[in-house]
Protein backbone atom coordinates (compact mmCIF):
# COMPACT_ATOMS: atom_id res chain seq x y z
CA UNK A 1 0.00 0.00 0.00
CA UNK A 2 1.30 3.45 -0.94
CA UNK A 3 0.50 6.46 1.22
CA UNK A 4 -0.49 9.84 -0.19
CA UNK A 5 2.89 11.51 0.48
CA UNK A 6 4.87 8.78 -1.32
CA UNK A 7 2.41 8.70 -4.22
CA UNK A 8 2.61 12.45 -4.74
CA UNK A 9 6.42 12.37 -4.52
CA UNK A 10 6.63 9.77 -7.30
CA UNK A 11 3.73 10.87 -9.52
CA UNK A 12 4.25 12.13 -13.08
CA UNK A 13 1.71 14.84 -12.33
CA UNK A 14 1.26 15.46 -8.60
CA UNK A 15 -1.42 18.07 -9.29
CA UNK A 16 -3.57 15.64 -11.28
CA UNK A 17 -3.08 12.88 -8.71
CA UNK A 18 -4.09 15.22 -5.87
CA UNK A 19 -7.23 16.24 -7.80
CA UNK A 20 -8.17 12.61 -8.41
CA UNK A 21 -7.63 11.69 -4.77
CA UNK A 22 -9.79 14.58 -3.61
CA UNK A 23 -12.53 14.04 -6.21
CA UNK A 24 -12.94 10.27 -6.24
CA UNK A 25 -16.71 9.80 -5.99
CA UNK A 26 -16.87 6.16 -7.11
CA UNK A 27 -17.29 4.78 -3.60
CA UNK A 28 -19.85 7.43 -2.68
CA UNK A 29 -21.84 6.81 -5.87
CA UNK A 30 -21.99 3.07 -5.23
CA UNK A 31 -23.27 3.66 -1.71
CA UNK A 32 -25.93 6.11 -2.89
CA UNK A 33 -27.02 3.80 -5.71
CA UNK A 34 -27.42 0.89 -3.31
CA UNK A 35 -29.53 3.01 -0.96
CA UNK A 36 -31.74 4.27 -3.81
CA UNK A 37 -32.43 0.75 -5.03
CA UNK A 38 -33.52 -0.47 -1.64
CA UNK A 39 -35.65 2.51 -0.54
CA UNK A 40 -37.24 3.95 -3.67
CA UNK A 41 -39.76 2.54 -6.10
CA UNK A 42 -38.68 1.49 -9.55
CA UNK A 43 -40.32 3.19 -12.52
CA UNK A 44 -38.80 1.20 -15.36
CA UNK A 45 -42.09 -0.23 -16.68
CA UNK A 46 -44.36 2.76 -17.31
CA UNK A 47 -46.92 2.79 -20.11
CA UNK A 48 -48.29 6.07 -21.34
CA UNK A 49 -51.60 6.07 -23.25
CA UNK A 50 -52.01 9.14 -25.45
CA UNK A 51 -55.45 9.83 -26.96
CA UNK A 52 -55.71 12.00 -30.07
Backbone as a printed PyTorch tensor [residue, N CA C, xyz], in Angstrom:
tensor([[[  0.8450,  -1.1660,   0.0000],
         [  0.0000,   0.0000,   0.0000],
         [  0.8970,   1.2380,   0.0000]],

        [[  0.5250,   2.2130,  -0.8140],
         [  1.3020,   3.4500,  -0.9370],
         [  0.5200,   4.5780,  -0.2740]],

        [[  1.1880,   5.3360,   0.5830],
         [  0.4960,   6.4550,   1.2220],
         [  0.4870,   7.6760,   0.2950]],

        [[ -0.2960,   8.6600,   0.6490],
         [ -0.4890,   9.8410,  -0.1870],
         [  0.8290,  10.5840,  -0.4420]],

        [[  1.6340,  10.7670,   0.6000],
         [  2.8910,  11.5110,   0.4800],
         [  3.8390,  10.8350,  -0.5160]],

        [[  3.9880,   9.5180,  -0.4190],
         [  4.8680,   8.7780,  -1.3240],
         [  4.3230,   8.8040,  -2.7530]],

        [[  3.0180,   8.6610,  -2.9010],
         [  2.4120,   8.7010,  -4.2240],
         [  2.6180,  10.0430,  -4.9070]],

        [[  2.4070,  11.1140,  -4.1690],
         [  2.6080,  12.4480,  -4.7380],
         [  4.0750,  12.7060,  -5.0800]],

        [[  4.9900,  12.1770,  -4.2650],
         [  6.4220,  12.3750,  -4.5170],
         [  6.8680,  11.6620,  -5.7900]],

        [[  6.2190,  10.5590,  -6.1430],
         [  6.6310,   9.7700,  -7.3040],
         [  5.6910,   9.8850,  -8.4990]],

        [[  4.7140,  10.7430,  -8.4390],
         [  3.7310,  10.8720,  -9.5210],
         [  4.2970,  11.6880, -10.6790]],

        [[  3.8660,  11.3380, -11.9040],
         [  4.2480,  12.1340, -13.0830],
         [  3.6240,  13.5230, -12.9870]],

        [[  2.4130,  13.5780, -12.4880],
         [  1.7090,  14.8400, -12.3270],
         [  1.0750,  14.8850, -10.9350]],

        [[  1.8010,  15.4060,  -9.9590],
         [  1.2640,  15.4580,  -8.5970],
         [ -0.0540,  16.2390,  -8.5040]],

        [[ -0.1960,  17.2790,  -9.3200],
         [ -1.4230,  18.0710,  -9.2940],
         [ -2.6210,  17.2360,  -9.7170]],

        [[ -2.4750,  16.4800, -10.8090],
         [ -3.5730,  15.6370, -11.2780],
         [ -3.8840,  14.5220, -10.2810]],

        [[ -2.8610,  13.9330,  -9.6940],
         [ -3.0810,  12.8810,  -8.7100],
         [ -3.8170,  13.4300,  -7.4880]],

        [[ -3.4210,  14.6070,  -7.0230],
         [ -4.0880,  15.2160,  -5.8670],
         [ -5.5560,  15.4810,  -6.1970]],

        [[ -5.8400,  15.9790,  -7.4080],
         [ -7.2260,  16.2440,  -7.8010],
         [ -8.0380,  14.9550,  -7.7920]],

        [[ -7.4530,  13.8900,  -8.3610],
         [ -8.1650,  12.6100,  -8.4140],
         [ -8.4060,  12.0390,  -7.0260]],

        [[ -7.4570,  12.1810,  -6.1300],
         [ -7.6310,  11.6880,  -4.7670],
         [ -8.7230,  12.4700,  -4.0300]],

        [[ -8.8010,  13.7530,  -4.2900],
         [ -9.7900,  14.5810,  -3.6080],
         [-11.1750,  14.4600,  -4.2350]],

        [[-11.2550,  14.0610,  -5.5000],
         [-12.5300,  14.0430,  -6.2100],
         [-12.9400,  12.6510,  -6.6560]],

        [[-12.5600,  11.6430,  -5.9160],
         [-12.9380,  10.2690,  -6.2420],
         [-14.3020,   9.9900,  -5.6280]],

        [[-15.3510,  10.0010,  -6.4640],
         [-16.7060,   9.8010,  -5.9870],
         [-17.2240,   8.4020,  -6.2790]],

        [[-16.3900,   7.4910,  -6.7340],
         [-16.8720,   6.1640,  -7.1120],
         [-17.4280,   5.4060,  -5.9180]],

        [[-16.7870,   5.4660,  -4.7870],
         [-17.2870,   4.7750,  -3.5990],
         [-18.5810,   5.4120,  -3.1170]],

        [[-18.6470,   6.7300,  -3.1260],
         [-19.8510,   7.4270,  -2.6840],
         [-21.0150,   7.1320,  -3.6100]],

        [[-20.7750,   7.0950,  -4.9190],
         [-21.8390,   6.8120,  -5.8740],
         [-22.3810,   5.4050,  -5.6980]],

        [[-21.5260,   4.4380,  -5.4330],
         [-21.9880,   3.0670,  -5.2340],
         [-22.8630,   2.9690,  -3.9960]],

        [[-22.4960,   3.6750,  -2.9490],
         [-23.2750,   3.6550,  -1.7130],
         [-24.6340,   4.2970,  -1.9320]],

        [[-24.6670,   5.4240,  -2.6150],
         [-25.9250,   6.1140,  -2.8900],
         [-26.8060,   5.2660,  -3.7880]],

        [[-26.2490,   4.6410,  -4.8030],
         [-27.0220,   3.8020,  -5.7120],
         [-27.6350,   2.6200,  -4.9650]],

        [[-26.9060,   2.0170,  -4.0720],
         [-27.4220,   0.8850,  -3.3100],
         [-28.5770,   1.3250,  -2.4030]],

        [[-28.4660,   2.4970,  -1.8130],
         [-29.5320,   3.0090,  -0.9600],
         [-30.7760,   3.3310,  -1.7690]],

        [[-30.5950,   3.9150,  -2.9580],
         [-31.7350,   4.2700,  -3.8060],
         [-32.4930,   3.0290,  -4.2530]],

        [[-31.7850,   1.9800,  -4.5760],
         [-32.4270,   0.7540,  -5.0290],
         [-33.2710,   0.1300,  -3.9310]],

        [[-32.8180,   0.1960,  -2.7150],
         [-33.5210,  -0.4730,  -1.6400],
         [-34.6840,   0.3450,  -1.0810]],

        [[-34.6470,   1.6660,  -1.1760],
         [-35.6450,   2.5060,  -0.5370],
         [-36.6800,   3.0950,  -1.4930]],

        [[-36.3450,   3.2710,  -2.7530],
         [-37.2420,   3.9530,  -3.6750],
         [-37.8890,   2.9760,  -4.6450]],

        [[-39.0510,   3.3670,  -5.1270],
         [-39.7600,   2.5370,  -6.0990],
         [-39.0760,   2.5990,  -7.4500]],

        [[-39.2560,   1.5500,  -8.2210],
         [-38.6820,   1.4880,  -9.5510],
         [-39.7390,   1.8640, -10.5800]],

        [[-39.3980,   2.7550, -11.4940],
         [-40.3250,   3.1940, -12.5230],
         [-39.8010,   2.8280, -13.9030]],

        [[-39.3610,   1.6150, -14.0800],
         [-38.8040,   1.2000, -15.3650],
         [-39.8670,   0.6720, -16.3150]],

        [[-41.0490,   0.3430, -15.8310],
         [-42.0860,  -0.2270, -16.6810],
         [-43.3340,   0.6480, -16.6590]],

        [[-43.2410,   1.8230, -17.2720],
         [-44.3600,   2.7630, -17.3120],
         [-44.9270,   2.7680, -18.7250]],

        [[-46.2350,   2.7000, -18.8200],
         [-46.9150,   2.7880, -20.1090],
         [-47.7380,   4.0490, -20.1420]],

        [[-47.5880,   4.8210, -21.2110],
         [-48.2940,   6.0650, -21.3410],
         [-49.2820,   5.9550, -22.5090]],

        [[-50.5640,   6.1050, -22.2160],
         [-51.5970,   6.0670, -23.2470],
         [-51.9320,   7.4890, -23.6560]],

        [[-51.7310,   7.8040, -24.9390],
         [-52.0050,   9.1360, -25.4510],
         [-53.1980,   9.0380, -26.3840]],

        [[-54.2590,   9.8120, -26.1110],
         [-55.4540,   9.8340, -26.9590],
         [-55.4420,  11.0600, -27.8290]],

        [[-55.7160,  10.8920, -29.1140],
         [-55.7090,  11.9990, -30.0670],
         [-57.0130,  12.7140, -30.0790]]])
